[in-house]
Amino acid sequence: MCGILWTMFDEATRRHIKYKIKHDYLQPNTIVLVVALLLALYWAWQSVVKLQQNYTQQRELDAKHRQLKLTELETQTLQYQKNYYESVEYKELAARQKLGLVAPGEKVLILPKNTVSAQADAREKTTRPNMREERSSNLEQWLQFLAGSTAQRVYKHTSE
């Protein structure tokens, strides 16, 4: 392409172009300036590349730290679960649930199945409270509880 353009000019024009390039552009100051500009561009480009690499590596490092923290939390949770499953309380609870065992002095309370009639009775009781029952204040209820009169009333109702 350059050869085609070069042949388009006559000899005098070609000499004039050579002279202009040699005396205007191929001076030591111009060459130093071009080399300095190329070095500055290269330095800027490499800085951008390094910044990008650092950013990527920092993101990966942060992700690894988050994963490490999560794994540590999972390990602690599993350790707490292990300690719980090895505890006496869990063994006692599991024996009660799976084998139906009870502690000495405990009584088993067997509730009726949750039938439709039982649900209807429960709904009826909640919608229409018994008017015969006296509603005492919270303070009176606490005083009765602490004095033991509630326990005596419950005992009377169950013995009747």
Z-matrix of the N, CA and C atoms (Angstrom, degrees):
N
C 1 1.447
C 2 1.532 1 109.72
N 3 1.322 2 114.63 1 -44.74
C 4 1.466 3 118.12 2 179.84
C 5 1.532 4 110.82 3 -65.60
N 6 1.338 5 114.98 4 -34.51
C 7 1.463 6 118.86 5 178.36
C 8 1.513 7 111.87 6 -64.42
N 9 1.316 8 116.76 7 -37.54
C 10 1.462 9 120.93 8 179.44
C 11 1.520 10 110.06 9 -66.47
N 12 1.326 11 116.37 10 -43.50
C 13 1.466 12 119.76 11 178.49
C 14 1.530 13 111.00 12 -64.79
N 15 1.316 14 115.93 13 -38.46
C 16 1.470 15 120.89 14 -177.26
C 17 1.523 16 110.83 15 -65.89
N 18 1.327 17 116.98 16 -34.49
C 19 1.464 18 120.12 17 -179.84
C 20 1.522 19 112.26 18 -75.48
N 21 1.323 20 117.16 19 -16.57
C 22 1.452 21 119.34 20 -179.56
C 23 1.531 22 111.45 21 -73.43
N 24 1.340 23 117.35 22 -25.37
C 25 1.472 24 120.32 23 -179.50
C 26 1.528 25 109.96 24 -88.52
N 27 1.310 26 114.39 25 150.01
C 28 1.472 27 117.80 26 176.09
C 29 1.529 28 109.04 27 -81.31
N 30 1.295 29 117.70 28 175.87
C 31 1.468 30 123.83 29 -173.81
C 32 1.520 31 112.13 30 -61.68
N 33 1.304 32 118.68 31 -40.93
C 34 1.471 33 121.58 32 -178.11
C 35 1.519 34 110.48 33 -67.41
N 36 1.297 35 117.32 34 -40.31
C 37 1.473 36 121.40 35 179.36
C 38 1.522 37 109.95 36 -66.84
N 39 1.322 38 115.58 37 -39.31
C 40 1.473 39 118.67 38 179.05
C 41 1.528 40 110.76 39 -64.30
N 42 1.301 41 116.54 40 -42.90
C 43 1.465 42 119.23 41 178.60
C 44 1.523 43 110.85 42 -64.32
N 45 1.318 44 115.63 43 -39.09
C 46 1.462 45 120.04 44 179.55
C 47 1.537 46 110.19 45 -63.42
N 48 1.339 47 118.21 46 -41.53
C 49 1.475 48 123.17 47 179.51
C 50 1.528 49 109.71 48 -65.24
N 51 1.335 50 116.97 49 -43.57
C 52 1.464 51 121.02 50 178.21
C 53 1.521 52 110.46 51 -60.86
N 54 1.308 53 116.80 52 -44.39
C 55 1.469 54 121.77 53 -179.90
C 56 1.530 55 110.32 54 -61.67
N 57 1.348 56 117.43 55 -45.69
C 58 1.470 57 122.01 56 -178.98
C 59 1.528 58 110.40 57 -61.22
N 60 1.335 59 116.24 58 -45.83
C 61 1.464 60 120.12 59 -179.14
C 62 1.525 61 110.09 60 -63.76
N 63 1.352 62 116.12 61 -44.93
C 64 1.454 63 120.82 62 -176.77
C 65 1.525 64 111.29 63 -66.25
N 66 1.295 65 119.39 64 -42.05
C 67 1.460 66 121.55 65 -174.41
C 68 1.533 67 113.79 66 -90.84
N 69 1.317 68 117.53 67 -25.12
C 70 1.473 69 118.92 68 -178.40
C 71 1.541 70 112.48 69 -97.31
N 72 1.307 71 116.95 70 -39.67
C 73 1.467 72 119.17 71 -170.98
C 74 1.531 73 113.78 72 -107.43
N 75 1.263 74 121.26 73 -26.73
C 76 1.450 75 122.41 74 -178.21
C 77 1.528 76 112.34 75 -95.18
N 78 1.294 77 116.58 76 39.17
C 79 1.454 78 123.26 77 175.88
C 80 1.537 79 108.80 78 -88.98
N 81 1.298 80 119.36 79 153.18
C 82 1.470 81 121.81 80 -179.55
C 83 1.532 82 112.67 81 -58.05
N 84 1.300 83 118.28 82 -40.05
C 85 1.470 84 121.05 83 179.52
C 86 1.530 85 110.83 84 -63.10
N 87 1.303 86 116.49 85 -42.76
C 88 1.464 87 120.91 86 -179.59
C 89 1.519 88 110.64 87 -66.74
N 90 1.320 89 116.76 88 -41.65
C 91 1.472 90 120.63 89 179.90
C 92 1.531 91 110.01 90 -64.59
N 93 1.316 92 117.22 91 -43.96
C 94 1.474 93 120.88 92 178.01
C 95 1.522 94 110.07 93 -62.46
N 96 1.309 95 117.36 94 -41.53
C 97 1.465 96 121.08 95 179.70
C 98 1.531 97 111.23 96 -63.85
N 99 1.324 98 117.17 97 -42.86
C 100 1.465 99 121.05 98 179.04
C 101 1.520 100 110.32 99 -65.41
N 102 1.338 101 117.14 100 -43.53
C 103 1.471 102 120.01 101 179.60
C 104 1.527 103 109.70 102 -63.95
N 105 1.342 104 117.04 103 -42.13
C 106 1.468 105 120.41 104 178.69
C 107 1.524 106 111.02 105 -63.36
N 108 1.324 107 116.94 106 -39.94
C 109 1.457 108 121.37 107 177.78
C 110 1.523 109 110.99 108 -64.33
N 111 1.335 110 116.99 109 -43.31
C 112 1.460 111 120.47 110 177.94
C 113 1.535 112 111.10 111 -64.06
N 114 1.341 113 116.89 112 -40.77
C 115 1.464 114 119.66 113 177.58
C 116 1.529 115 111.31 114 -64.96
N 117 1.316 116 117.16 115 -39.66
C 118 1.466 117 120.85 116 178.62
C 119 1.525 118 110.76 117 -64.70
N 120 1.324 119 117.03 118 -42.85
C 121 1.464 120 120.06 119 177.14
C 122 1.526 121 111.72 120 -63.58
N 123 1.327 122 115.71 121 -41.98
C 124 1.469 123 119.89 122 178.45
C 125 1.537 124 109.98 123 -63.07
N 126 1.338 125 116.52 124 -44.34
C 127 1.460 126 120.87 125 179.66
C 128 1.543 127 110.77 126 -62.58
N 129 1.327 128 117.03 127 -43.38
C 130 1.469 129 121.06 128 179.24
C 131 1.524 130 110.79 129 -63.68
N 132 1.313 131 116.84 130 -43.10
C 133 1.465 132 120.79 131 179.81
C 134 1.529 133 110.67 132 -63.59
N 135 1.326 134 117.43 133 -44.29
C 136 1.460 135 120.56 134 179.53
C 137 1.530 136 111.25 135 -66.19
N 138 1.329 137 117.12 136 -33.67
C 139 1.470 138 120.33 137 176.93
C 140 1.521 139 110.56 138 -64.53
N 141 1.313 140 115.75 139 -43.39
C 142 1.470 141 119.72 140 178.47
C 143 1.527 142 109.94 141 -63.32
N 144 1.318 143 117.44 142 -42.18
C 145 1.472 144 121.01 143 179.40
C 146 1.531 145 110.06 144 -62.29
N 147 1.326 146 117.43 145 -44.64
C 148 1.470 147 120.92 146 179.80
C 149 1.525 148 111.46 147 -65.81
N 150 1.334 149 117.15 148 -39.83
C 151 1.458 150 119.73 149 176.56
C 152 1.524 151 111.39 150 -60.77
N 153 1.308 152 115.81 151 -41.74
C 154 1.463 153 119.94 152 178.27
C 155 1.525 154 110.70 153 -63.97
N 156 1.320 155 117.59 154 -42.50
C 157 1.463 156 121.02 155 178.40
C 158 1.527 157 110.63 156 -63.46
N 159 1.333 158 116.57 157 -44.25
C 160 1.465 159 120.27 158 179.10
C 161 1.523 160 111.70 159 -62.06
N 162 1.322 161 116.01 160 -41.63
C 163 1.459 162 120.54 161 178.96
C 164 1.526 163 110.75 162 -62.33
N 165 1.317 164 116.08 163 -45.49
C 166 1.464 165 120.57 164 179.64
C 167 1.522 166 110.92 165 -63.30
N 168 1.319 167 116.76 166 -44.37
C 169 1.457 168 119.87 167 179.87
C 170 1.530 169 111.48 168 -66.53
N 171 1.319 170 117.59 169 -35.84
C 172 1.462 171 120.22 170 178.08
C 173 1.524 172 110.69 171 -66.49
N 174 1.315 173 117.02 172 -40.51
C 175 1.476 174 120.03 173 176.72
C 176 1.516 175 110.69 174 -62.25
N 177 1.342 176 117.10 175 -42.63
C 178 1.464 177 120.46 176 178.14
C 179 1.525 178 110.53 177 -63.48
N 180 1.327 179 117.24 178 -41.22
C 181 1.456 180 121.39 179 179.75
C 182 1.531 181 110.68 180 -64.38
N 183 1.323 182 116.74 181 -42.60
C 184 1.460 183 120.10 182 177.59
C 185 1.526 184 111.29 183 -62.71
N 186 1.324 185 116.85 184 -40.85
C 187 1.464 186 120.47 185 177.57
C 188 1.527 187 110.46 186 -62.97
N 189 1.318 188 117.08 187 -40.64
C 190 1.476 189 120.87 188 178.36
C 191 1.531 190 110.50 189 -65.11
N 192 1.343 191 116.95 190 -39.94
C 193 1.465 192 120.05 191 177.93
C 194 1.530 193 110.62 192 -63.79
N 195 1.336 194 116.49 193 -42.42
C 196 1.470 195 119.50 194 178.02
C 197 1.522 196 110.44 195 -63.22
N 198 1.322 197 116.85 196 -42.16
C 199 1.460 198 120.48 197 179.15
C 200 1.529 199 110.77 198 -64.25
N 201 1.332 200 116.71 199 -40.24
C 202 1.463 201 120.88 200 177.90
C 203 1.519 202 110.73 201 -62.95
N 204 1.337 203 116.89 202 -44.09
C 205 1.463 204 120.80 203 179.63
C 206 1.523 205 110.57 204 -63.41
N 207 1.331 206 116.65 205 -41.73
C 208 1.454 207 120.81 206 178.60
C 209 1.527 208 110.61 207 -63.52
N 210 1.311 209 116.84 208 -42.88
C 211 1.461 210 120.58 209 179.17
C 212 1.525 211 110.80 210 -64.51
N 213 1.339 212 117.08 211 -39.23
C 214 1.462 213 120.04 212 177.17
C 215 1.523 214 111.06 213 -63.33
N 216 1.347 215 117.05 214 -41.54
C 217 1.462 216 120.42 215 178.05
C 218 1.523 217 111.21 216 -64.93
N 219 1.324 218 117.11 217 -41.25
C 220 1.463 219 120.43 218 177.31
C 221 1.517 220 110.67 219 -63.13
N 222 1.328 221 116.83 220 -39.50
C 223 1.464 222 120.71 221 178.63
C 224 1.525 223 110.33 222 -64.26
N 225 1.332 224 116.74 223 -43.61
C 226 1.463 225 119.81 224 177.91
C 227 1.524 226 111.10 225 -62.55
N 228 1.339 227 116.41 226 -41.73
C 229 1.458 228 120.14 227 179.61
C 230 1.525 229 110.28 228 -62.56
N 231 1.319 230 116.47 229 -43.97
C 232 1.461 231 119.51 230 178.62
C 233 1.527 232 111.36 231 -64.77
N 234 1.316 233 117.27 232 -35.82
C 235 1.474 234 120.74 233 177.46
C 236 1.527 235 110.07 234 -65.64
N 237 1.350 236 116.53 235 -42.03
C 238 1.463 237 119.64 236 177.51
C 239 1.532 238 110.53 237 -63.67
N 240 1.319 239 116.96 238 -41.51
C 241 1.463 240 119.88 239 177.88
C 242 1.522 241 110.99 240 -63.27
N 243 1.327 242 116.05 241 -42.25
C 244 1.470 243 120.23 242 178.93
C 245 1.526 244 110.12 243 -60.70
N 246 1.335 245 115.86 244 -45.82
C 247 1.464 246 119.72 245 178.68
C 248 1.523 247 111.18 246 -61.92
N 249 1.340 248 116.55 247 -39.14
C 250 1.458 249 119.96 248 179.02
C 251 1.523 250 110.79 249 -65.51
N 252 1.330 251 117.35 250 -45.67
C 253 1.457 252 120.25 251 -178.33
C 254 1.525 253 112.34 252 -67.55
N 255 1.323 254 116.95 253 -23.39
C 256 1.462 255 120.35 254 176.93
C 257 1.525 256 112.39 255 -88.16
N 258 1.330 257 118.09 256 -6.41
C 259 1.461 258 120.86 257 -176.06
C 260 1.523 259 111.53 258 -76.44
N 261 1.312 260 114.46 259 158.48
C 262 1.461 261 121.53 260 179.62
C 263 1.524 262 109.95 261 -67.13
N 264 1.318 263 117.19 262 -37.55
C 265 1.463 264 120.73 263 -178.88
C 266 1.523 265 111.13 264 -60.84
N 267 1.339 266 116.85 265 -43.74
C 268 1.460 267 119.21 266 -179.66
C 269 1.524 268 110.52 267 -66.48
N 270 1.318 269 116.37 268 -42.65
C 271 1.467 270 119.01 269 -179.55
C 272 1.519 271 110.87 270 -61.67
N 273 1.336 272 116.23 271 -39.94
C 274 1.454 273 119.77 272 178.07
C 275 1.525 274 111.22 273 -65.99
N 276 1.335 275 116.52 274 -42.91
C 277 1.464 276 120.66 275 179.38
C 278 1.526 277 111.13 276 -64.72
N 279 1.333 278 116.99 277 -42.14
C 280 1.459 279 120.13 278 178.92
C 281 1.525 280 110.90 279 -64.53
N 282 1.328 281 116.91 280 -39.83
C 283 1.468 282 119.81 281 178.39
C 284 1.519 283 110.18 282 -64.74
N 285 1.310 284 117.40 283 -37.86
C 286 1.464 285 120.05 284 178.20
C 287 1.526 286 111.14 285 -65.91
N 288 1.331 287 116.65 286 -44.25
C 289 1.461 288 119.66 287 -175.72
C 290 1.526 289 112.54 288 -73.96
N 291 1.320 290 116.66 289 -47.72
C 292 1.469 291 119.69 290 -172.62
C 293 1.520 292 113.05 291 -82.28
N 294 1.331 293 117.43 292 -37.09
C 295 1.457 294 120.61 293 -175.23
C 296 1.520 295 112.93 294 -104.16
N 297 1.313 296 117.56 295 -8.29
C 298 1.457 297 120.95 296 179.36
C 299 1.520 298 112.67 297 73.34
N 300 1.311 299 118.15 298 24.16
C 301 1.451 300 121.39 299 -179.69
C 302 1.523 301 110.73 300 -77.80
N 303 1.335 302 115.70 301 153.85
C 304 1.456 303 121.49 302 178.15
C 305 1.519 304 108.54 303 -130.33
N 306 1.312 305 115.12 304 158.33
C 307 1.465 306 120.31 305 177.28
C 308 1.517 307 108.94 306 -79.86
N 309 1.317 308 118.10 307 157.30
C 310 1.476 309 120.22 308 178.53
C 311 1.522 310 110.42 309 -59.33
N 312 1.320 311 115.89 310 133.21
C 313 1.459 312 120.87 311 179.08
C 314 1.514 313 113.71 312 91.30
N 315 1.310 314 119.15 313 -10.03
C 316 1.465 315 121.48 314 179.20
C 317 1.519 316 109.76 315 -86.29
N 318 1.315 317 114.68 316 149.55
C 319 1.455 318 120.27 317 176.13
C 320 1.515 319 108.15 318 -117.84
N 321 1.308 320 116.36 319 143.16
C 322 1.451 321 121.88 320 -179.33
C 323 1.515 322 108.42 321 -86.77
N 324 1.305 323 116.31 322 132.40
C 325 1.447 324 122.60 323 178.11
C 326 1.521 325 107.82 324 -107.99
N 327 1.312 326 116.67 325 116.63
C 328 1.461 327 121.01 326 -179.46
C 329 1.521 328 107.35 327 -103.70
N 330 1.307 329 115.46 328 119.52
C 331 1.458 330 121.63 329 -178.76
C 332 1.520 331 109.70 330 -94.31
N 333 1.332 332 117.14 331 149.70
C 334 1.470 333 118.62 332 177.56
C 335 1.521 334 110.26 333 -68.07
N 336 1.322 335 113.50 334 158.74
C 337 1.449 336 117.94 335 179.11
C 338 1.513 337 110.50 336 -64.70
N 339 1.287 338 115.14 337 156.80
C 340 1.457 339 121.62 338 -177.23
C 341 1.523 340 108.81 339 -82.64
N 342 1.318 341 116.01 340 81.55
C 343 1.460 342 120.64 341 -177.88
C 344 1.522 343 110.54 342 -89.99
N 345 1.314 344 115.49 343 173.23
C 346 1.459 345 121.03 344 -179.74
C 347 1.522 346 109.95 345 -66.74
N 348 1.316 347 117.63 346 -40.55
C 349 1.467 348 119.90 347 -179.60
C 350 1.525 349 111.00 348 -67.29
N 351 1.334 350 117.80 349 -37.16
C 352 1.462 351 120.86 350 178.04
C 353 1.528 352 110.10 351 -65.92
N 354 1.327 353 116.88 352 -39.68
C 355 1.458 354 119.86 353 177.95
C 356 1.522 355 110.86 354 -66.48
N 357 1.341 356 116.84 355 -39.44
C 358 1.463 357 120.54 356 178.96
C 359 1.524 358 109.98 357 -64.89
N 360 1.341 359 117.61 358 -41.38
C 361 1.465 360 120.59 359 177.83
C 362 1.527 361 111.13 360 -62.84
N 363 1.327 362 116.60 361 -40.62
C 364 1.465 363 120.32 362 -179.98
C 365 1.521 364 110.59 363 -65.86
N 366 1.336 365 116.15 364 -39.74
C 367 1.459 366 119.12 365 178.70
C 368 1.528 367 110.60 366 -66.78
N 369 1.331 368 116.34 367 -38.26
C 370 1.453 369 120.28 368 -179.75
C 371 1.526 370 110.86 369 -65.77
N 372 1.306 371 116.62 370 -39.09
C 373 1.462 372 119.91 371 179.46
C 374 1.524 373 111.21 372 -68.18
N 375 1.313 374 117.15 373 -37.15
C 376 1.467 375 118.88 374 -179.23
C 377 1.521 376 111.47 375 -75.04
N 378 1.325 377 118.33 376 -30.03
C 379 1.465 378 119.61 377 -179.35
C 380 1.521 379 111.41 378 -82.78
N 381 1.353 380 117.86 379 -32.77
C 382 1.468 381 120.69 380 179.26
C 383 1.522 382 108.72 381 -122.35
N 384 1.304 383 118.29 382 93.18
C 385 1.462 384 118.98 383 178.46
C 386 1.520 385 110.82 384 -68.48
N 387 1.301 386 115.16 385 150.98
C 388 1.451 387 121.30 386 -178.55
C 389 1.524 388 109.31 387 -68.48
N 390 1.317 389 116.79 388 124.34
C 391 1.452 390 121.15 389 -175.88
C 392 1.525 391 111.41 390 -78.92
N 393 1.364 392 116.86 391 -18.54
C 394 1.454 393 119.07 392 -177.36
C 395 1.521 394 111.68 393 -73.79
N 396 1.311 395 116.68 394 -25.12
C 397 1.456 396 119.18 395 -178.44
C 398 1.513 397 109.96 396 -70.83
N 399 1.302 398 114.82 397 136.28
C 400 1.451 399 119.66 398 175.96
C 401 1.519 400 108.67 399 -83.99
N 402 1.280 401 115.45 400 135.74
C 403 1.465 402 120.16 401 175.98
C 404 1.519 403 106.94 402 -98.82
N 405 1.321 404 115.70 403 113.79
C 406 1.457 405 118.95 404 177.20
C 407 1.524 406 108.61 405 -99.99
N 408 1.306 407 114.55 406 163.13
C 409 1.456 408 118.81 407 -177.75
C 410 1.524 409 109.75 408 -71.48
N 411 1.277 410 115.01 409 167.90
C 412 1.464 411 121.02 410 -179.00
C 413 1.526 412 110.65 411 -62.76
N 414 1.333 413 116.25 412 -40.35
C 415 1.452 414 120.94 413 178.80
C 416 1.526 415 111.09 414 -62.81
N 417 1.342 416 116.59 415 -43.48
C 418 1.459 417 120.29 416 178.76
C 419 1.522 418 111.33 417 -63.95
N 420 1.316 419 116.59 418 -40.19
C 421 1.464 420 119.68 419 178.25
C 422 1.518 421 110.82 420 -61.72
N 423 1.344 422 117.67 421 -42.42
C 424 1.460 423 120.75 422 178.63
C 425 1.534 424 110.87 423 -64.44
N 426 1.318 425 116.01 424 -43.11
C 427 1.460 426 119.14 425 179.29
C 428 1.530 427 111.16 426 -62.77
N 429 1.332 428 116.82 427 -40.91
C 430 1.460 429 120.24 428 177.45
C 431 1.527 430 110.68 429 -65.42
N 432 1.308 431 115.76 430 -39.75
C 433 1.466 432 119.67 431 179.55
C 434 1.526 433 110.98 432 -64.27
N 435 1.333 434 115.63 433 -46.83
C 436 1.458 435 119.69 434 -178.78
C 437 1.528 436 112.29 435 -68.47
N 438 1.306 437 116.66 436 -31.09
C 439 1.464 438 120.43 437 179.74
C 440 1.516 439 111.25 438 -79.49
N 441 1.323 440 118.13 439 -17.84
C 442 1.468 441 120.47 440 179.01
C 443 1.505 442 113.84 441 92.19
N 444 1.316 443 118.92 442 3.18
C 445 1.459 444 120.26 443 -178.36
C 446 1.527 445 111.18 444 -69.50
N 447 1.325 446 117.94 445 -26.84
C 448 1.462 447 120.73 446 178.18
C 449 1.521 448 110.07 447 -66.83
N 450 1.314 449 115.78 448 -41.22
C 451 1.463 450 119.67 449 -179.92
C 452 1.524 451 110.35 450 -64.37
N 453 1.338 452 117.40 451 -36.75
C 454 1.456 453 120.20 452 178.94
C 455 1.525 454 110.70 453 -67.92
N 456 1.345 455 117.59 454 -40.31
C 457 1.471 456 120.37 455 178.29
C 458 1.519 457 110.90 456 -63.95
N 459 1.335 458 116.97 457 -42.17
C 460 1.463 459 120.88 458 179.61
C 461 1.520 460 109.66 459 -63.76
N 462 1.308 461 117.05 460 -40.62
C 463 1.462 462 121.12 461 -179.20
C 464 1.512 463 109.92 462 -65.03
N 465 1.356 464 118.23 463 -40.19
C 466 1.471 465 122.41 464 178.81
C 467 1.518 466 110.96 465 -62.78
N 468 1.360 467 116.51 466 -43.37
C 469 1.474 468 120.01 467 -178.02
C 470 1.520 469 111.29 468 -67.75
N 471 1.309 470 118.09 469 -36.72
C 472 1.460 471 119.38 470 -178.36
C 473 1.505 472 112.67 471 -76.36
N 474 1.331 473 117.99 472 -26.73
C 475 1.463 474 120.47 473 -179.96
C 476 1.496 475 111.49 474 -81.45
N 477 1.312 476 119.31 475 -19.27
C 478 1.477 477 121.51 476 -177.96
C 479 1.473 478 113.15 477 -74.39
